[in-house]
Amino acid sequence: MVQSSLMRRGRAAAGLGVAAVSVIGMAAGTAGVASAHPVAAAPKVPLTIYAAEGYDTAEGKAFQAATGIPTKVDDDSTGPLTTKIEAEKNNPQWDVFWVDGDDVFASLDQQGLLLKHWEPKVNYTSLAKQIVPKDHSYIPTGVTMAAALVYNTKTLSTPPTTWSQLLSSKYKGEVGMNDPAVSGPTYPYIAGMSAHLGGVAQGENFYSKLKANGLHVYQTNDNTLQALETGTIKVATIQSSAGIGAELKSDPSLRVSYLKPETVLPSVIGIDAKVSKTAQAEAKQFVNFVFSKQGQKVMQSGDPQGDSLFWPLVKGEKPLPALPPISKVPTQVLNAYAWGPRENTINTWFTENIVQ
């Protein structure tokens, strides 16, 4: 399971060794001499997956069991993994990257770090086709919403029905959200709101008014949901899977609603453009496994009260029962290449003007 740098550097050499054996075997056959040793099959090299999905380790284990390919999953948050990838530009230590948010992948694509012009043979839904980039540099695997509105029925019987209602005096000091500098899925929520309202300036105006109305900013889902469950706030805007999961596992008084529009947050896979052809071939095998019946089942069973609460993007696959039909959710799809490059600037503004 553990892949050393020596093993990674040896990939190309292993491929050359196999080619040499093949040539020797051919030469022996031409001379009419039977080879004493059969030509070896291409060796399996370790596959390293950087991932931030609740089901990623289960998927890696299932893939290894099905293929025999040694698979290591480096599970961490999206931010630290992205930082590692950018730091490893000249000596990549990963083969597959799998996290929420296509804005991250658009940025990596623009840096030339992702394999382009390949996609799995998937019978995609119409929503999925809106997310797939033109150069096929990354692959969407499922979607959640950023952000759904979660409320506690013990303290609020009638939730807001529009985003603008959060700015009213009725919700003064009662709204909470995550910090986008810490929580990866929060930036797409901010970007989506900005896009919906007309641009960056309009988004800044919305969150400035929300702060003036007593907005609470917490670091992660756990902190925000705890504030909701204890009554510190009455409304939280967080990733849909986190809200549904909290209702299922800790507090049945919580409810999730979807305001117009809900920004689609895809889980996305990218393949390293700079690793060997052998590693890329195995990465493609992994992607195809994810979209197989077995792979889809692992995604939905690996974290049933968390990241498994997603809407599939394969026709015929249904979400877990706790989710409404995707047709009932008023969605919008962001242009990842327009909003991805703005993430650092917008997050910095949010830290300096909303968090502080």
C-alpha positions in Angstrom: 0.0 0.0 0.0 2.8 2.5 0.8 4.5 3.9 -2.2 8.1 5.1 -1.9 9.8 7.7 -4.1 12.2 5.0 -5.3 9.2 2.9 -6.5 7.8 5.9 -8.4 11.1 6.8 -10.0 11.4 3.1 -11.0 8.2 3.2 -13.1 9.9 4.2 -16.3 12.7 1.8 -15.8 10.3 -1.1 -15.2 8.6 -0.3 -18.5 11.9 -0.3 -20.3 12.9 -3.6 -18.7 9.7 -5.2 -20.0 10.4 -3.8 -23.5 13.9 -5.3 -23.4 12.6 -8.7 -22.4 10.1 -8.6 -25.4 12.9 -7.7 -27.8 15.1 -10.5 -26.6 12.2 -13.0 -26.9 11.5 -11.9 -30.4 15.2 -12.3 -31.4 15.3 -15.8 -30.0 12.3 -16.8 -31.9 13.7 -15.4 -35.1 16.8 -17.5 -34.6 14.7 -20.6 -34.1 15.7 -20.9 -30.5 12.9 -21.3 -27.9 13.1 -18.7 -25.1 13.8 -20.4 -21.7 11.7 -17.7 -19.9 8.2 -16.4 -20.9 7.9 -12.7 -21.6 6.8 -10.9 -18.5 3.5 -9.0 -18.3 3.7 -5.3 -17.6 4.2 -4.8 -13.8 1.5 -3.2 -11.7 2.9 0.1 -10.1 1.4 1.5 -6.9 -1.4 4.0 -7.5 -1.5 7.0 -5.2 -4.8 8.9 -4.7 -5.0 12.3 -3.0 -8.6 12.6 -1.8 -11.0 14.4 0.5 -14.1 12.3 0.2 -15.6 10.3 3.1 -15.8 7.2 0.9 -12.3 7.5 -0.7 -10.5 4.9 1.4 -13.3 2.4 0.9 -13.1 3.0 -2.8 -9.4 2.5 -2.9 -9.6 -0.8 -1.0 -12.3 -2.1 -3.3 -10.3 -1.1 -6.4 -7.2 -2.8 -5.1 -9.2 -6.0 -4.3 -10.7 -6.0 -7.8 -7.6 -5.3 -9.8 -4.6 -6.3 -7.7 -3.1 -2.8 -8.2 -1.5 -1.6 -4.9 -3.5 1.5 -4.0 -2.7 4.2 -1.4 -5.2 6.8 -0.4 -3.8 10.0 1.1 -7.0 11.4 2.8 -6.9 15.0 3.9 -8.8 18.3 3.4 -9.0 19.8 0.0 -6.8 22.9 0.8 -3.7 21.0 2.1 -3.9 18.4 -0.7 -4.1 21.2 -3.3 -1.1 22.9 -1.7 0.8 19.6 -1.9 0.0 19.1 -5.5 1.2 22.6 -6.4 4.4 22.1 -4.4 5.1 18.8 -6.2 4.8 20.3 -9.7 8.3 19.1 -10.7 8.2 15.8 -8.8 4.6 14.7 -8.5 3.8 12.1 -5.8 0.2 11.6 -6.8 -1.7 9.9 -9.6 -5.3 10.7 -8.9 -6.9 13.7 -7.2 -10.5 13.4 -5.9 -12.2 16.2 -4.0 -15.3 18.4 -4.1 -15.2 21.6 -6.2 -14.3 21.9 -9.9 -13.0 25.4 -9.4 -9.8 23.7 -7.9 -9.4 21.5 -11.0 -9.9 24.4 -13.4 -6.9 26.1 -11.7 -4.8 23.0 -11.8 -5.7 22.6 -15.5 -4.6 26.1 -16.3 -1.2 25.2 -14.7 -0.9 22.2 -17.0 -1.0 19.6 -14.2 -4.0 17.5 -15.4 -4.3 14.9 -18.1 -6.5 16.3 -20.9 -8.7 14.8 -23.6 -9.8 11.6 -21.9 -13.1 10.7 -20.4 -14.6 7.5 -19.1 -17.3 5.7 -21.1 -20.2 6.9 -18.9 -23.9 7.4 -19.6 -23.9 10.9 -18.0 -27.0 12.7 -16.9 -27.8 16.1 -18.5 -26.5 17.9 -15.4 -23.2 16.0 -15.6 -22.7 17.1 -19.2 -22.9 20.8 -18.0 -20.0 20.2 -15.6 -17.6 18.3 -17.9 -14.9 20.7 -19.2 -14.4 21.2 -22.9 -10.8 19.8 -22.7 -11.9 16.8 -20.6 -9.2 17.6 -18.0 -11.3 16.4 -15.1 -14.2 14.1 -14.4 -17.3 14.9 -12.2 -18.4 11.9 -10.2 -21.4 13.2 -8.2 -22.9 16.4 -6.9 -24.0 18.0 -3.6 -25.2 21.6 -3.1 -23.3 24.6 -1.8 -24.9 25.7 0.2 -28.2 24.2 1.4 -30.1 25.9 4.2 -30.3 23.9 7.4 -32.6 24.9 10.3 -33.6 23.6 13.7 -37.4 23.0 14.0 -37.1 23.4 17.8 -36.3 27.1 17.4 -37.6 27.9 13.9 -40.9 26.6 12.5 -40.9 28.5 9.2 -37.5 28.9 7.5 -36.6 31.6 5.0 -37.7 30.9 1.4 -35.3 33.3 -0.3 -31.6 34.2 0.2 -32.5 37.9 0.6 -34.7 37.1 3.7 -31.5 36.2 5.6 -30.8 39.9 5.6 -34.0 40.8 7.4 -34.2 41.8 11.1 -36.0 38.5 11.8 -32.7 36.7 11.4 -30.5 39.2 13.1 -27.7 37.3 14.8 -29.3 33.9 13.9 -27.4 32.9 10.7 -24.2 30.9 10.6 -21.8 29.6 7.9 -18.3 28.2 7.5 -15.1 30.1 6.8 -14.1 29.5 3.2 -10.4 29.8 4.1 -10.9 26.5 6.1 -13.9 24.8 4.6 -13.4 24.0 0.9 -17.1 23.7 -0.1 -17.8 27.2 1.2 -16.1 29.1 -1.5 -18.4 27.7 -4.2 -21.3 28.9 -2.1 -19.8 32.4 -2.0 -19.0 32.3 -5.7 -22.4 31.0 -6.6 -24.1 33.7 -4.6 -22.0 36.3 -6.3 -22.7 34.9 -9.8 -26.5 34.8 -9.0 -26.5 38.4 -7.8 -24.5 39.7 -10.8 -20.8 39.7 -9.9 -18.1 39.9 -7.3 -19.1 43.4 -6.0 -22.7 42.3 -5.6 -21.5 39.2 -3.7 -19.4 41.3 -1.4 -22.3 43.6 -0.7 -24.5 40.6 0.2 -22.0 39.2 2.7 -21.3 42.6 4.1 -25.0 43.1 4.8 -25.1 39.6 6.3 -22.3 40.5 8.6 -24.0 43.7 9.6 -27.0 41.5 10.5 -25.0 39.5 12.9 -23.6 36.7 10.8 -21.7 34.0 12.7 -18.7 32.5 10.9 -17.3 29.1 12.1 -14.4 27.1 10.9 -16.1 23.8 9.8 -19.4 22.0 9.5 -19.1 20.5 12.9 -18.8 23.9 14.6 -21.6 25.4 12.5 -23.9 22.5 13.2 -23.2 22.5 16.9 -24.2 26.1 17.1 -27.4 25.2 15.3 -28.2 22.3 17.5 -27.5 24.3 20.7 -29.6 27.2 19.6 -26.8 29.7 19.2 -28.1 30.2 15.7 -31.3 29.2 14.0 -30.2 28.9 10.4 -27.0 27.5 8.8 -25.8 27.6 5.2 -23.6 24.6 4.6 -23.0 21.8 2.2 -26.1 19.7 1.7 -24.6 16.4 2.6 -23.4 17.8 5.9 -26.8 19.1 6.8 -28.6 15.9 5.8 -26.0 13.8 7.6 -26.5 15.8 10.8 -30.2 15.2 10.7 -29.7 11.5 10.2 -27.0 10.8 12.8 -27.4 13.4 15.6 -30.5 15.6 15.5 -33.8 14.6 13.9 -35.1 18.1 14.6 -32.8 19.5 11.9 -34.2 20.1 8.4 -32.7 20.9 5.0 -34.2 23.2 2.5 -33.0 24.4 -0.9 -33.3 28.0 -1.9 -33.2 29.3 -5.5 -30.6 29.0 -6.8 -28.5 26.2 -5.3 -25.0 26.1 -6.6 -23.9 22.7 -7.8 -20.8 21.4 -6.0 -19.4 18.4 -7.9 -17.1 15.8 -6.6 -14.3 15.6 -9.2 -11.4 13.4 -10.3 -8.3 14.5 -12.1 -5.3 12.5 -13.3 -1.8 13.7 -13.1 -0.4 14.7 -16.5 3.2 14.2 -15.5 3.4 10.6 -14.3 4.2 7.6 -16.4 1.9 6.1 -19.0 1.6 3.0 -16.8 0.4 5.1 -13.9 -2.0 7.0 -16.1 -3.4 3.8 -17.4 -4.0 2.6 -13.9 -5.6 5.9 -13.0 -8.0 5.5 -15.9 -8.8 2.0 -14.6 -9.6 3.6 -11.2 -11.9 6.2 -12.8 -13.8 3.5 -14.7 -14.1 1.4 -11.6 -15.7 4.4 -9.8 -18.4 4.5 -12.4 -19.0 0.8 -12.4 -21.9 -0.7 -10.5 -19.5 -1.8 -7.8 -17.8 1.6 -7.6 -21.0 3.5 -7.4 -22.2 1.2 -4.6 -19.0 1.9 -2.6 -19.5 5.6 -3.0 -23.0 5.4 -1.6 -22.0 3.0 1.3 -18.6 4.3 2.3 -19.9 7.3 4.2 -23.7 7.0 4.5 -24.2 9.9 6.9 -21.8 12.2 5.1 -20.3 12.4 1.6 -22.3 9.4 0.4 -25.3 11.8 0.5 -24.7 12.9 -3.1 -26.7 12.9 -6.3 -25.2 10.4 -8.9 -24.3 11.6 -12.4 -24.8 8.3 -14.1 -28.2 7.7 -15.7 -30.1 5.0 -13.8 -28.3 5.5 -10.5 -30.4 6.8 -7.7 -29.3 8.9 -4.7 -29.8 7.6 -1.1 -33.4 7.8 0.2 -32.7 10.9 2.3 -32.2 13.1 -0.8 -35.0 14.5 -2.9 -35.0 14.0 -6.6 -32.4 16.3 -8.2 -35.3 17.7 -10.4 -36.8 19.2 -7.3 -33.7 21.2 -6.5 -33.3 24.6 -8.2 -29.7 24.3 -9.4 -27.2 26.6 -11.1 -23.8 25.4 -12.5 -20.9 27.8 -12.2 -18.2 28.4 -14.8 -15.3 26.9 -13.0 -12.8 28.6 -15.3 -14.3 32.0 -14.5 -14.5 31.5 -10.7 -11.6 29.2 -9.9 -8.9 31.8 -10.5 -10.8 34.3 -8.2 -10.8 32.0 -5.2 -7.7 33.3 -3.4 -8.7 36.9 -3.9 -12.3 36.4 -2.7 -11.3 34.3 0.3 -8.8 36.9 1.3 -11.5 39.6 1.1 -13.8 37.4 3.1 -11.2 36.9 5.8 -10.4 40.6 6.1 -13.9 41.9 5.9 -16.3 39.3 7.2 -14.4 37.0 9.5 -12.4 39.7 11.3 
